[in-house]
Amino acid sequence: METYITFALLDYSWLMRYFDTRFLEEADKFIAALKPKTIKKLLYNIDLAEQTNDPRLFKKLKNDIWEFRTKYEGLQIRLLAFWDKSNNKETLVMATHGFIKKVDKVPENEIERAIRIRERYFETKSKK
């Protein structure tokens, strides 16, 4: 069963948000393994993406998979994600997993992994 964690971001509740982000288990574990300053930068960029919808921070890849993009201390950190608009009350982006990008293109196996996690998420959700 997939779980998700909401990291405590700065309280900008008075600002407009295009979406809220939730972290599935694999994304949570990836983030927790990063250095504290890297985590802070990554979460800052996610928070900014939620407010600005900036494609430099949050970009569509393919097959309904998107990526959060963060560059920090020479690392290109990526969190893959998908939209969950099944709840009429809030628009969620579900982060599936993360990785350190070493080449210009996002590896196809990472996109396929995100697709599998997305499918499993919606299957589990429909059974509830």
Backbone as XML, in Angstrom:
<?xml version="1.0"?>
<chain id="A" units="angstrom">
  <residue number="1" name="MET">
    <atom name="N" x="0.841" y="-1.180" z="0.000"/>
    <atom name="CA" x="0.000" y="0.000" z="0.000"/>
    <atom name="C" x="0.884" y="1.241" z="0.000"/>
  </residue>
  <residue number="2" name="GLU">
    <atom name="N" x="0.556" y="2.183" z="-0.856"/>
    <atom name="CA" x="1.335" y="3.418" z="-0.936"/>
    <atom name="C" x="0.927" y="4.357" z="0.202"/>
  </residue>
  <residue number="3" name="THR">
    <atom name="N" x="1.894" y="5.028" z="0.744"/>
    <atom name="CA" x="1.629" y="6.055" z="1.733"/>
    <atom name="C" x="2.211" y="7.348" z="1.205"/>
  </residue>
  <residue number="4" name="TYR">
    <atom name="N" x="1.778" y="8.447" z="1.753"/>
    <atom name="CA" x="2.403" y="9.696" z="1.363"/>
    <atom name="C" x="2.606" y="10.573" z="2.570"/>
  </residue>
  <residue number="5" name="ILE">
    <atom name="N" x="3.635" y="11.352" z="2.467"/>
    <atom name="CA" x="4.059" y="12.218" z="3.555"/>
    <atom name="C" x="3.993" y="13.657" z="3.048"/>
  </residue>
  <residue number="6" name="THR">
    <atom name="N" x="3.550" y="14.547" z="3.873"/>
    <atom name="CA" x="3.578" y="15.961" z="3.540"/>
    <atom name="C" x="4.686" y="16.593" z="4.360"/>
  </residue>
  <residue number="7" name="PHE">
    <atom name="N" x="5.692" y="17.103" z="3.671"/>
    <atom name="CA" x="6.748" y="17.802" z="4.375"/>
    <atom name="C" x="6.224" y="19.162" z="4.814"/>
  </residue>
  <residue number="8" name="ALA">
    <atom name="N" x="6.648" y="19.600" z="5.963"/>
    <atom name="CA" x="6.240" y="20.920" z="6.443"/>
    <atom name="C" x="7.007" y="21.974" z="5.664"/>
  </residue>
  <residue number="9" name="LEU">
    <atom name="N" x="6.315" y="22.668" z="4.812"/>
    <atom name="CA" x="6.918" y="23.750" z="4.058"/>
    <atom name="C" x="6.608" y="25.057" z="4.773"/>
  </residue>
  <residue number="10" name="LEU">
    <atom name="N" x="7.225" y="26.112" z="4.336"/>
    <atom name="CA" x="6.945" y="27.403" z="4.932"/>
    <atom name="C" x="5.468" y="27.731" z="4.748"/>
  </residue>
  <residue number="11" name="ASP">
    <atom name="N" x="4.882" y="28.452" z="5.677"/>
    <atom name="CA" x="3.457" y="28.764" z="5.592"/>
    <atom name="C" x="3.241" y="29.994" z="4.719"/>
  </residue>
  <residue number="12" name="TYR">
    <atom name="N" x="2.882" y="29.720" z="3.486"/>
    <atom name="CA" x="2.528" y="30.790" z="2.560"/>
    <atom name="C" x="1.059" y="30.640" z="2.184"/>
  </residue>
  <residue number="13" name="SER">
    <atom name="N" x="0.217" y="30.260" z="3.145"/>
    <atom name="CA" x="-1.177" y="29.965" z="2.863"/>
    <atom name="C" x="-1.927" y="31.170" z="2.306"/>
  </residue>
  <residue number="14" name="TRP">
    <atom name="N" x="-1.400" y="32.355" z="2.537"/>
    <atom name="CA" x="-2.050" y="33.554" z="2.034"/>
    <atom name="C" x="-1.760" y="33.763" z="0.549"/>
  </residue>
  <residue number="15" name="LEU">
    <atom name="N" x="-0.797" y="33.021" z="-0.019"/>
    <atom name="CA" x="-0.495" y="33.116" z="-1.438"/>
    <atom name="C" x="-1.331" y="32.119" z="-2.215"/>
  </residue>
  <residue number="16" name="MET">
    <atom name="N" x="-1.546" y="32.411" z="-3.500"/>
    <atom name="CA" x="-2.286" y="31.484" z="-4.349"/>
    <atom name="C" x="-1.425" y="30.259" z="-4.642"/>
  </residue>
  <residue number="17" name="ARG">
    <atom name="N" x="-2.049" y="29.112" z="-4.603"/>
    <atom name="CA" x="-1.376" y="27.864" z="-4.930"/>
    <atom name="C" x="-2.107" y="27.233" z="-6.097"/>
  </residue>
  <residue number="18" name="TYR">
    <atom name="N" x="-1.351" y="26.798" z="-7.087"/>
    <atom name="CA" x="-1.937" y="26.103" z="-8.228"/>
    <atom name="C" x="-2.217" y="24.645" z="-7.892"/>
  </residue>
  <residue number="19" name="PHE">
    <atom name="N" x="-1.436" y="24.094" z="-6.983"/>
    <atom name="CA" x="-1.593" y="22.703" z="-6.570"/>
    <atom name="C" x="-0.865" y="22.490" z="-5.251"/>
  </residue>
  <residue number="20" name="ASP">
    <atom name="N" x="-1.148" y="21.368" z="-4.619"/>
    <atom name="CA" x="-0.425" y="20.929" z="-3.425"/>
    <atom name="C" x="0.317" y="19.648" z="-3.769"/>
  </residue>
  <residue number="21" name="THR">
    <atom name="N" x="1.468" y="19.466" z="-3.175"/>
    <atom name="CA" x="2.298" y="18.302" z="-3.461"/>
    <atom name="C" x="2.274" y="17.337" z="-2.287"/>
  </residue>
  <residue number="22" name="ARG">
    <atom name="N" x="2.158" y="16.059" z="-2.621"/>
    <atom name="CA" x="2.266" y="14.984" z="-1.647"/>
    <atom name="C" x="3.392" y="14.063" z="-2.115"/>
  </residue>
  <residue number="23" name="PHE">
    <atom name="N" x="4.083" y="13.459" z="-1.170"/>
    <atom name="CA" x="5.226" y="12.610" z="-1.477"/>
    <atom name="C" x="4.893" y="11.163" z="-1.173"/>
  </residue>
  <residue number="24" name="LEU">
    <atom name="N" x="4.903" y="10.325" z="-2.203"/>
    <atom name="CA" x="4.711" y="8.901" z="-1.988"/>
    <atom name="C" x="5.955" y="8.324" z="-1.317"/>
  </residue>
  <residue number="25" name="GLU">
    <atom name="N" x="5.866" y="7.107" z="-0.875"/>
    <atom name="CA" x="6.918" y="6.502" z="-0.044"/>
    <atom name="C" x="8.317" y="6.582" z="-0.662"/>
  </residue>
  <residue number="26" name="GLU">
    <atom name="N" x="8.449" y="6.246" z="-1.940"/>
    <atom name="CA" x="9.776" y="6.263" z="-2.568"/>
    <atom name="C" x="10.341" y="7.682" z="-2.658"/>
  </residue>
  <residue number="27" name="ALA">
    <atom name="N" x="9.491" y="8.664" z="-2.914"/>
    <atom name="CA" x="9.941" y="10.061" z="-2.957"/>
    <atom name="C" x="10.381" y="10.509" z="-1.568"/>
  </residue>
  <residue number="28" name="ASP">
    <atom name="N" x="9.615" y="10.119" z="-0.573"/>
    <atom name="CA" x="9.939" y="10.467" z="0.810"/>
    <atom name="C" x="11.306" y="9.909" z="1.211"/>
  </residue>
  <residue number="29" name="LYS">
    <atom name="N" x="11.552" y="8.648" z="0.867"/>
    <atom name="CA" x="12.839" y="8.021" z="1.202"/>
    <atom name="C" x="13.997" y="8.698" z="0.467"/>
  </residue>
  <residue number="30" name="PHE">
    <atom name="N" x="13.783" y="9.048" z="-0.798"/>
    <atom name="CA" x="14.825" y="9.729" z="-1.572"/>
    <atom name="C" x="15.179" y="11.067" z="-0.924"/>
  </residue>
  <residue number="31" name="ILE">
    <atom name="N" x="14.159" y="11.839" z="-0.578"/>
    <atom name="CA" x="14.389" y="13.158" z="0.019"/>
    <atom name="C" x="15.101" y="13.024" z="1.359"/>
  </residue>
  <residue number="32" name="ALA">
    <atom name="N" x="14.661" y="12.077" z="2.167"/>
    <atom name="CA" x="15.250" y="11.893" z="3.496"/>
    <atom name="C" x="16.738" y="11.539" z="3.429"/>
  </residue>
  <residue number="33" name="ALA">
    <atom name="N" x="17.180" y="10.947" z="2.315"/>
    <atom name="CA" x="18.584" y="10.545" z="2.175"/>
    <atom name="C" x="19.490" y="11.692" z="1.718"/>
  </residue>
  <residue number="34" name="LEU">
    <atom name="N" x="18.904" y="12.825" z="1.335"/>
    <atom name="CA" x="19.698" y="13.971" z="0.880"/>
    <atom name="C" x="20.266" y="14.747" z="2.067"/>
  </residue>
  <residue number="35" name="LYS">
    <atom name="N" x="21.268" y="15.580" z="1.795"/>
    <atom name="CA" x="21.828" y="16.450" z="2.831"/>
    <atom name="C" x="20.785" y="17.495" z="3.227"/>
  </residue>
  <residue number="36" name="PRO">
    <atom name="N" x="20.800" y="17.941" z="4.488"/>
    <atom name="CA" x="19.790" y="18.905" z="4.953"/>
    <atom name="C" x="19.667" y="20.167" z="4.090"/>
  </residue>
  <residue number="37" name="LYS">
    <atom name="N" x="20.776" y="20.747" z="3.662"/>
    <atom name="CA" x="20.706" y="21.960" z="2.832"/>
    <atom name="C" x="20.112" y="21.653" z="1.459"/>
  </residue>
  <residue number="38" name="THR">
    <atom name="N" x="20.375" y="20.467" z="0.948"/>
    <atom name="CA" x="19.812" y="20.059" z="-0.336"/>
    <atom name="C" x="18.310" y="19.864" z="-0.201"/>
  </residue>
  <residue number="39" name="ILE">
    <atom name="N" x="17.882" y="19.267" z="0.901"/>
    <atom name="CA" x="16.452" y="19.090" z="1.162"/>
    <atom name="C" x="15.759" y="20.449" z="1.214"/>
  </residue>
  <residue number="40" name="LYS">
    <atom name="N" x="16.384" y="21.378" z="1.926"/>
    <atom name="CA" x="15.801" y="22.714" z="2.063"/>
    <atom name="C" x="15.625" y="23.371" z="0.696"/>
  </residue>
  <residue number="41" name="LYS">
    <atom name="N" x="16.626" y="23.277" z="-0.165"/>
    <atom name="CA" x="16.553" y="23.866" z="-1.503"/>
    <atom name="C" x="15.479" y="23.173" z="-2.343"/>
  </residue>
  <residue number="42" name="LEU">
    <atom name="N" x="15.426" y="21.847" z="-2.288"/>
    <atom name="CA" x="14.435" y="21.082" z="-3.045"/>
    <atom name="C" x="13.015" y="21.470" z="-2.612"/>
  </residue>
  <residue number="43" name="LEU">
    <atom name="N" x="12.765" y="21.504" z="-1.319"/>
    <atom name="CA" x="11.434" y="21.849" z="-0.821"/>
    <atom name="C" x="11.076" y="23.294" z="-1.120"/>
  </residue>
  <residue number="44" name="TYR">
    <atom name="N" x="12.063" y="24.171" z="-1.088"/>
    <atom name="CA" x="11.837" y="25.568" z="-1.462"/>
    <atom name="C" x="11.373" y="25.647" z="-2.917"/>
  </residue>
  <residue number="45" name="ASN">
    <atom name="N" x="12.060" y="24.915" z="-3.812"/>
    <atom name="CA" x="11.689" y="24.940" z="-5.226"/>
    <atom name="C" x="10.300" y="24.338" z="-5.466"/>
  </residue>
  <residue number="46" name="ILE">
    <atom name="N" x="9.967" y="23.297" z="-4.740"/>
    <atom name="CA" x="8.628" y="22.712" z="-4.877"/>
    <atom name="C" x="7.579" y="23.713" z="-4.429"/>
  </residue>
  <residue number="47" name="ASP">
    <atom name="N" x="7.827" y="24.363" z="-3.304"/>
    <atom name="CA" x="6.911" y="25.381" z="-2.802"/>
    <atom name="C" x="6.738" y="26.503" z="-3.832"/>
  </residue>
  <residue number="48" name="LEU">
    <atom name="N" x="7.835" y="26.928" z="-4.427"/>
    <atom name="CA" x="7.790" y="27.980" z="-5.443"/>
    <atom name="C" x="7.028" y="27.512" z="-6.683"/>
  </residue>
  <residue number="49" name="ALA">
    <atom name="N" x="7.230" y="26.274" z="-7.094"/>
    <atom name="CA" x="6.511" y="25.724" z="-8.247"/>
    <atom name="C" x="5.009" y="25.694" z="-7.991"/>
  </residue>
  <residue number="50" name="GLU">
    <atom name="N" x="4.616" y="25.380" z="-6.767"/>
    <atom name="CA" x="3.194" y="25.348" z="-6.421"/>
    <atom name="C" x="2.544" y="26.724" z="-6.566"/>
  </residue>
  <residue number="51" name="GLN">
    <atom name="N" x="3.329" y="27.762" z="-6.357"/>
    <atom name="CA" x="2.807" y="29.131" z="-6.406"/>
    <atom name="C" x="2.906" y="29.769" z="-7.787"/>
  </residue>
  <residue number="52" name="THR">
    <atom name="N" x="3.884" y="29.348" z="-8.588"/>
    <atom name="CA" x="4.141" y="30.048" z="-9.846"/>
    <atom name="C" x="3.830" y="29.229" z="-11.086"/>
  </residue>
  <residue number="53" name="ASN">
    <atom name="N" x="3.790" y="27.918" z="-10.946"/>
    <atom name="CA" x="3.575" y="27.033" z="-12.094"/>
    <atom name="C" x="4.649" y="27.282" z="-13.158"/>
  </residue>
  <residue number="54" name="ASP">
    <atom name="N" x="5.878" y="27.482" z="-12.729"/>
    <atom name="CA" x="7.022" y="27.810" z="-13.590"/>
    <atom name="C" x="7.598" y="26.541" z="-14.217"/>
  </residue>
  <residue number="55" name="PRO">
    <atom name="N" x="7.645" y="26.449" z="-15.572"/>
    <atom name="CA" x="8.178" y="25.243" z="-16.213"/>
    <atom name="C" x="9.673" y="25.012" z="-15.969"/>
  </residue>
  <residue number="56" name="ARG">
    <atom name="N" x="10.385" y="26.000" z="-15.469"/>
    <atom name="CA" x="11.789" y="25.765" z="-15.108"/>
    <atom name="C" x="11.888" y="24.941" z="-13.833"/>
  </residue>
  <residue number="57" name="LEU">
    <atom name="N" x="10.800" y="24.921" z="-13.046"/>
    <atom name="CA" x="10.774" y="24.179" z="-11.787"/>
    <atom name="C" x="9.921" y="22.919" z="-11.859"/>
  </residue>
  <residue number="58" name="PHE">
    <atom name="N" x="8.888" y="22.948" z="-12.700"/>
    <atom name="CA" x="7.945" y="21.834" z="-12.790"/>
    <atom name="C" x="7.528" y="21.705" z="-14.252"/>
  </residue>
  <residue number="59" name="LYS">
    <atom name="N" x="7.944" y="20.609" z="-14.882"/>
    <atom name="CA" x="7.817" y="20.477" z="-16.331"/>
    <atom name="C" x="7.218" y="19.128" z="-16.700"/>
  </residue>
  <residue number="60" name="LYS">
    <atom name="N" x="6.339" y="19.135" z="-17.725"/>
    <atom name="CA" x="5.755" y="17.883" z="-18.206"/>
    <atom name="C" x="6.783" y="17.131" z="-19.040"/>
  </residue>
  <residue number="61" name="LEU">
    <atom name="N" x="6.878" y="15.811" z="-18.792"/>
    <atom name="CA" x="7.759" y="14.959" z="-19.581"/>
    <atom name="C" x="6.936" y="14.257" z="-20.651"/>
  </residue>
  <residue number="62" name="LYS">
    <atom name="N" x="6.262" y="13.169" z="-20.265"/>
    <atom name="CA" x="5.362" y="12.465" z="-21.182"/>
    <atom name="C" x="4.524" y="11.471" z="-20.396"/>
  </residue>
  <residue number="63" name="ASN">
    <atom name="N" x="3.470" y="10.949" z="-21.048"/>
    <atom name="CA" x="2.579" y="9.964" z="-20.419"/>
    <atom name="C" x="2.063" y="10.434" z="-19.061"/>
  </residue>
  <residue number="64" name="ASP">
    <atom name="N" x="1.697" y="11.696" z="-18.962"/>
    <atom name="CA" x="1.169" y="12.286" z="-17.724"/>
    <atom name="C" x="2.168" y="12.298" z="-16.578"/>
  </residue>
  <residue number="65" name="ILE">
    <atom name="N" x="3.443" y="12.185" z="-16.885"/>
    <atom name="CA" x="4.503" y="12.260" z="-15.873"/>
    <atom name="C" x="5.181" y="13.625" z="-15.984"/>
  </residue>
  <residue number="66" name="TRP">
    <atom name="N" x="5.380" y="14.238" z="-14.849"/>
    <atom name="CA" x="6.002" y="15.555" z="-14.743"/>
    <atom name="C" x="7.263" y="15.429" z="-13.894"/>
  </residue>
  <residue number="67" name="GLU">
    <atom name="N" x="8.098" y="16.468" z="-13.926"/>
    <atom name="CA" x="9.294" y="16.457" z="-13.085"/>
    <atom name="C" x="9.457" y="17.773" z="-12.356"/>
  </residue>
  <residue number="68" name="PHE">
    <atom name="N" x="9.770" y="17.676" z="-11.061"/>
    <atom name="CA" x="10.243" y="18.822" z="-10.296"/>
    <atom name="C" x="11.737" y="18.909" z="-10.568"/>
  </residue>
  <residue number="69" name="ARG">
    <atom name="N" x="12.215" y="20.105" z="-10.882"/>
    <atom name="CA" x="13.604" y="20.290" z="-11.263"/>
    <atom name="C" x="14.319" y="21.187" z="-10.246"/>
  </residue>
  <residue number="70" name="THR">
    <atom name="N" x="15.416" y="20.699" z="-9.703"/>
    <atom name="CA" x="16.225" y="21.481" z="-8.771"/>
    <atom name="C" x="17.687" y="21.269" z="-9.115"/>
  </residue>
  <residue number="71" name="LYS">
    <atom name="N" x="18.407" y="22.357" z="-9.220"/>
    <atom name="CA" x="19.860" y="22.287" z="-9.402"/>
    <atom name="C" x="20.485" y="22.927" z="-8.168"/>
  </residue>
  <residue number="72" name="TYR">
    <atom name="N" x="21.349" y="22.162" z="-7.500"/>
    <atom name="CA" x="21.953" y="22.659" z="-6.265"/>
    <atom name="C" x="23.307" y="21.999" z="-6.069"/>
  </residue>
  <residue number="73" name="GLU">
    <atom name="N" x="24.311" y="22.799" z="-5.807"/>
    <atom name="CA" x="25.681" y="22.329" z="-5.580"/>
    <atom name="C" x="26.148" y="21.385" z="-6.688"/>
  </residue>
  <residue number="74" name="GLY">
    <atom name="N" x="25.843" y="21.732" z="-7.923"/>
    <atom name="CA" x="26.278" y="20.944" z="-9.067"/>
    <atom name="C" x="25.448" y="19.701" z="-9.340"/>
  </residue>
  <residue number="75" name="LEU">
    <atom name="N" x="24.442" y="19.429" z="-8.510"/>
    <atom name="CA" x="23.576" y="18.267" z="-8.702"/>
    <atom name="C" x="22.287" y="18.680" z="-9.407"/>
  </residue>
  <residue number="76" name="GLN">
    <atom name="N" x="21.833" y="17.842" z="-10.307"/>
    <atom name="CA" x="20.526" y="18.041" z="-10.917"/>
    <atom name="C" x="19.580" y="17.032" z="-10.270"/>
  </residue>
  <residue number="77" name="ILE">
    <atom name="N" x="18.769" y="17.518" z="-9.360"/>
    <atom name="CA" x="17.879" y="16.656" z="-8.582"/>
    <atom name="C" x="16.514" y="16.665" z="-9.248"/>
  </residue>
  <residue number="78" name="ARG">
    <atom name="N" x="15.972" y="15.482" z="-9.447"/>
    <atom name="CA" x="14.670" y="15.355" z="-10.089"/>
    <atom name="C" x="13.740" y="14.519" z="-9.232"/>
  </residue>
  <residue number="79" name="LEU">
    <atom name="N" x="12.508" y="14.988" z="-9.115"/>
    <atom name="CA" x="11.421" y="14.227" z="-8.500"/>
    <atom name="C" x="10.363" y="14.074" z="-9.577"/>
  </residue>
  <residue number="80" name="LEU">
    <atom name="N" x="10.017" y="12.860" z="-9.927"/>
    <atom name="CA" x="8.968" y="12.649" z="-10.912"/>
    <atom name="C" x="7.619" y="12.614" z="-10.192"/>
  </residue>
  <residue number="81" name="ALA">
    <atom name="N" x="6.582" y="13.005" z="-10.926"/>
    <atom name="CA" x="5.278" y="13.178" z="-10.293"/>
    <atom name="C" x="4.156" y="13.040" z="-11.318"/>
  </residue>
  <residue number="82" name="PHE">
    <atom name="N" x="2.930" y="12.992" z="-10.805"/>
    <atom name="CA" x="1.744" y="12.987" z="-11.654"/>
    <atom name="C" x="0.639" y="13.749" z="-10.924"/>
  </residue>
  <residue number="83" name="TRP">
    <atom name="N" x="-0.381" y="14.150" z="-11.674"/>
    <atom name="CA" x="-1.510" y="14.895" z="-11.122"/>
    <atom name="C" x="-2.585" y="13.932" z="-10.635"/>
  </residue>
  <residue number="84" name="ASP">
    <atom name="N" x="-3.203" y="14.258" z="-9.510"/>
    <atom name="CA" x="-4.380" y="13.553" z="-9.022"/>
    <atom name="C" x="-5.476" y="14.600" z="-8.850"/>
  </residue>
  <residue number="85" name="LYS">
    <atom name="N" x="-6.371" y="14.643" z="-9.814"/>
    <atom name="CA" x="-7.471" y="15.613" z="-9.775"/>
    <atom name="C" x="-8.793" y="14.933" z="-9.454"/>
  </residue>
  <residue number="86" name="SER">
    <atom name="N" x="-8.727" y="13.751" z="-8.836"/>
    <atom name="CA" x="-9.938" y="12.992" z="-8.556"/>
    <atom name="C" x="-10.760" y="13.584" z="-7.413"/>
  </residue>
  <residue number="87" name="ASN">
    <atom name="N" x="-10.158" y="14.413" z="-6.597"/>
    <atom name="CA" x="-10.852" y="15.077" z="-5.502"/>
    <atom name="C" x="-11.233" y="16.474" z="-5.970"/>
  </residue>
  <residue number="88" name="ASN">
    <atom name="N" x="-12.496" y="16.789" z="-5.939"/>
    <atom name="CA" x="-12.950" y="18.099" z="-6.428"/>
    <atom name="C" x="-12.575" y="19.254" z="-5.506"/>
  </residue>
  <residue number="89" name="LYS">
    <atom name="N" x="-12.063" y="18.940" z="-4.331"/>
    <atom name="CA" x="-11.746" y="19.986" z="-3.361"/>
    <atom name="C" x="-10.334" y="20.532" z="-3.502"/>
  </residue>
  <residue number="90" name="GLU">
    <atom name="N" x="-9.394" y="19.694" z="-3.946"/>
    <atom name="CA" x="-8.007" y="20.151" z="-4.062"/>
    <atom name="C" x="-7.318" y="19.460" z="-5.229"/>
  </residue>
  <residue number="91" name="THR">
    <atom name="N" x="-6.367" y="20.164" z="-5.822"/>
    <atom name="CA" x="-5.571" y="19.603" z="-6.902"/>
    <atom name="C" x="-4.244" y="19.158" z="-6.311"/>
  </residue>
  <residue number="92" name="LEU">
    <atom name="N" x="-3.957" y="17.861" z="-6.461"/>
    <atom name="CA" x="-2.737" y="17.304" z="-5.880"/>
    <atom name="C" x="-1.754" y="16.894" z="-6.961"/>
  </residue>
  <residue number="93" name="VAL">
    <atom name="N" x="-0.499" y="17.056" z="-6.654"/>
    <atom name="CA" x="0.574" y="16.477" z="-7.445"/>
    <atom name="C" x="1.240" y="15.460" z="-6.534"/>
  </residue>
  <residue number="94" name="MET">
    <atom name="N" x="1.313" y="14.231" z="-7.014"/>
    <atom name="CA" x="1.877" y="13.141" z="-6.230"/>
    <atom name="C" x="3.295" y="12.862" z="-6.730"/>
  </residue>
  <residue number="95" name="ALA">
    <atom name="N" x="4.289" y="13.111" z="-5.889"/>
    <atom name="CA" x="5.684" y="12.829" z="-6.248"/>
    <atom name="C" x="5.932" y="11.337" z="-6.077"/>
  </residue>
  <residue number="96" name="THR">
    <atom name="N" x="6.416" y="10.685" z="-7.134"/>
    <atom name="CA" x="6.592" y="9.233" z="-7.109"/>
    <atom name="C" x="7.936" y="8.816" z="-6.544"/>
  </residue>
  <residue number="97" name="HIS">
    <atom name="N" x="9.008" y="9.397" z="-7.049"/>
    <atom name="CA" x="10.354" y="9.032" z="-6.624"/>
    <atom name="C" x="11.326" y="10.085" z="-7.137"/>
  </residue>
  <residue number="98" name="GLY">
    <atom name="N" x="12.555" y="10.011" z="-6.668"/>
    <atom name="CA" x="13.552" y="10.981" z="-7.081"/>
    <atom name="C" x="14.847" y="10.314" z="-7.488"/>
  </residue>
  <residue number="99" name="PHE">
    <atom name="N" x="15.682" y="11.099" z="-8.161"/>
    <atom name="CA" x="16.999" y="10.619" z="-8.557"/>
    <atom name="C" x="17.879" y="11.822" z="-8.880"/>
  </residue>
  <residue number="100" name="ILE">
    <atom name="N" x="19.168" y="11.578" z="-8.908"/>
    <atom name="CA" x="20.141" y="12.591" z="-9.321"/>
    <atom name="C" x="20.378" y="12.373" z="-10.807"/>
  </residue>
  <residue number="101" name="LYS">
    <atom name="N" x="20.126" y="13.404" z="-11.579"/>
    <atom name="CA" x="20.229" y="13.300" z="-13.031"/>
    <atom name="C" x="21.680" y="13.500" z="-13.457"/>
  </residue>
  <residue number="102" name="LYS">
    <atom name="N" x="22.163" y="12.592" z="-14.309"/>
    <atom name="CA" x="23.556" y="12.646" z="-14.748"/>
    <atom name="C" x="23.688" y="12.925" z="-16.242"/>
  </residue>
  <residue number="103" name="VAL">
    <atom name="N" x="22.588" y="12.824" z="-16.981"/>
    <atom name="CA" x="22.611" y="13.084" z="-18.426"/>
    <atom name="C" x="21.549" y="14.130" z="-18.735"/>
  </residue>
  <residue number="104" name="ASP">
    <atom name="N" x="21.599" y="14.672" z="-19.953"/>
    <atom name="CA" x="20.652" y="15.727" z="-20.318"/>
    <atom name="C" x="19.206" y="15.256" z="-20.309"/>
  </residue>
  <residue number="105" name="LYS">
    <atom name="N" x="18.948" y="14.075" z="-20.855"/>
    <atom name="CA" x="17.580" y="13.572" z="-20.915"/>
    <atom name="C" x="17.256" y="12.768" z="-19.654"/>
  </residue>
  <residue number="106" name="VAL">
    <atom name="N" x="15.976" y="12.771" z="-19.316"/>
    <atom name="CA" x="15.533" y="11.934" z="-18.197"/>
    <atom name="C" x="15.536" y="10.491" z="-18.690"/>
  </residue>
  <residue number="107" name="PRO">
    <atom name="N" x="16.218" y="9.599" z="-17.993"/>
    <atom name="CA" x="16.269" y="8.200" z="-18.427"/>
    <atom name="C" x="14.873" y="7.583" z="-18.557"/>
  </residue>
  <residue number="108" name="GLU">
    <atom name="N" x="14.677" y="6.841" z="-19.624"/>
    <atom name="CA" x="13.379" y="6.228" z="-19.902"/>
    <atom name="C" x="12.939" y="5.304" z="-18.767"/>
  </residue>
  <residue number="109" name="ASN">
    <atom name="N" x="13.891" y="4.596" z="-18.151"/>
    <atom name="CA" x="13.513" y="3.689" z="-17.058"/>
    <atom name="C" x="12.941" y="4.441" z="-15.859"/>
  </residue>
  <residue number="110" name="GLU">
    <atom name="N" x="13.370" y="5.678" z="-15.651"/>
    <atom name="CA" x="12.821" y="6.478" z="-14.543"/>
    <atom name="C" x="11.380" y="6.889" z="-14.849"/>
  </residue>
  <residue number="111" name="ILE">
    <atom name="N" x="11.107" y="7.228" z="-16.109"/>
    <atom name="CA" x="9.736" y="7.576" z="-16.507"/>
    <atom name="C" x="8.838" y="6.350" z="-16.368"/>
  </residue>
  <residue number="112" name="GLU">
    <atom name="N" x="9.324" y="5.191" z="-16.829"/>
    <atom name="CA" x="8.544" y="3.950" z="-16.721"/>
    <atom name="C" x="8.267" y="3.608" z="-15.254"/>
  </residue>
  <residue number="113" name="ARG">
    <atom name="N" x="9.233" y="3.835" z="-14.410"/>
    <atom name="CA" x="9.052" y="3.585" z="-12.973"/>
    <atom name="C" x="7.949" y="4.486" z="-12.419"/>
  </residue>
  <residue number="114" name="ALA">
    <atom name="N" x="7.957" y="5.760" z="-12.809"/>
    <atom name="CA" x="6.922" y="6.699" z="-12.351"/>
    <atom name="C" x="5.543" y="6.275" z="-12.858"/>
  </residue>
  <residue number="115" name="ILE">
    <atom name="N" x="5.475" y="5.784" z="-14.083"/>
    <atom name="CA" x="4.201" y="5.318" z="-14.644"/>
    <atom name="C" x="3.671" y="4.140" z="-13.837"/>
  </residue>
  <residue number="116" name="ARG">
    <atom name="N" x="4.549" y="3.197" z="-13.490"/>
    <atom name="CA" x="4.131" y="2.036" z="-12.691"/>
    <atom name="C" x="3.623" y="2.475" z="-11.308"/>
  </residue>
  <residue number="117" name="ILE">
    <atom name="N" x="4.319" y="3.405" z="-10.689"/>
    <atom name="CA" x="3.897" y="3.896" z="-9.371"/>
    <atom name="C" x="2.554" y="4.604" z="-9.491"/>
  </residue>
  <residue number="118" name="ARG">
    <atom name="N" x="2.361" y="5.387" z="-10.558"/>
    <atom name="CA" x="1.093" y="6.085" z="-10.799"/>
    <atom name="C" x="-0.051" y="5.079" z="-10.946"/>
  </residue>
  <residue number="119" name="GLU">
    <atom name="N" x="0.165" y="4.059" z="-11.754"/>
    <atom name="CA" x="-0.863" y="3.037" z="-11.958"/>
    <atom name="C" x="-1.229" y="2.345" z="-10.648"/>
  </residue>
  <residue number="120" name="ARG">
    <atom name="N" x="-0.212" y="1.989" z="-9.878"/>
    <atom name="CA" x="-0.437" y="1.322" z="-8.586"/>
    <atom name="C" x="-1.200" y="2.245" z="-7.629"/>
  </residue>
  <residue number="121" name="TYR">
    <atom name="N" x="-0.864" y="3.533" z="-7.642"/>
    <atom name="CA" x="-1.534" y="4.519" z="-6.799"/>
    <atom name="C" x="-3.031" y="4.575" z="-7.098"/>
  </residue>
  <residue number="122" name="PHE">
    <atom name="N" x="-3.370" y="4.709" z="-8.375"/>
    <atom name="CA" x="-4.783" y="4.817" z="-8.745"/>
    <atom name="C" x="-5.534" y="3.493" z="-8.546"/>
  </residue>
  <residue number="123" name="GLU">
    <atom name="N" x="-4.868" y="2.363" z="-8.737"/>
    <atom name="CA" x="-5.503" y="1.075" z="-8.443"/>
    <atom name="C" x="-5.840" y="0.957" z="-6.961"/>
  </residue>
  <residue number="124" name="THR">
    <atom name="N" x="-4.900" y="1.321" z="-6.125"/>
    <atom name="CA" x="-5.098" y="1.269" z="-4.672"/>
    <atom name="C" x="-6.196" y="2.239" z="-4.258"/>
  </residue>
  <residue number="125" name="LYS">
    <atom name="N" x="-6.181" y="3.428" z="-4.848"/>
    <atom name="CA" x="-7.160" y="4.460" z="-4.503"/>
    <atom name="C" x="-8.571" y="4.027" z="-4.902"/>
  </residue>
  <residue number="126" name="SER">
    <atom name="N" x="-8.711" y="3.371" z="-6.033"/>
    <atom name="CA" x="-10.051" y="2.962" z="-6.497"/>
    <atom name="C" x="-10.641" y="1.844" z="-5.635"/>
  </residue>
  <residue number="127" name="LYS">
    <atom name="N" x="-9.793" y="1.110" z="-4.916"/>
    <atom name="CA" x="-10.269" y="0.021" z="-4.064"/>
    <atom name="C" x="-10.782" y="0.509" z="-2.716"/>
  </residue>
  <residue number="128" name="LYS">
    <atom name="N" x="-10.493" y="1.763" z="-2.393"/>
    <atom name="CA" x="-10.898" y="2.303" z="-1.085"/>
    <atom name="C" x="-12.357" y="2.709" z="-1.107"/>
  </residue>
</chain>
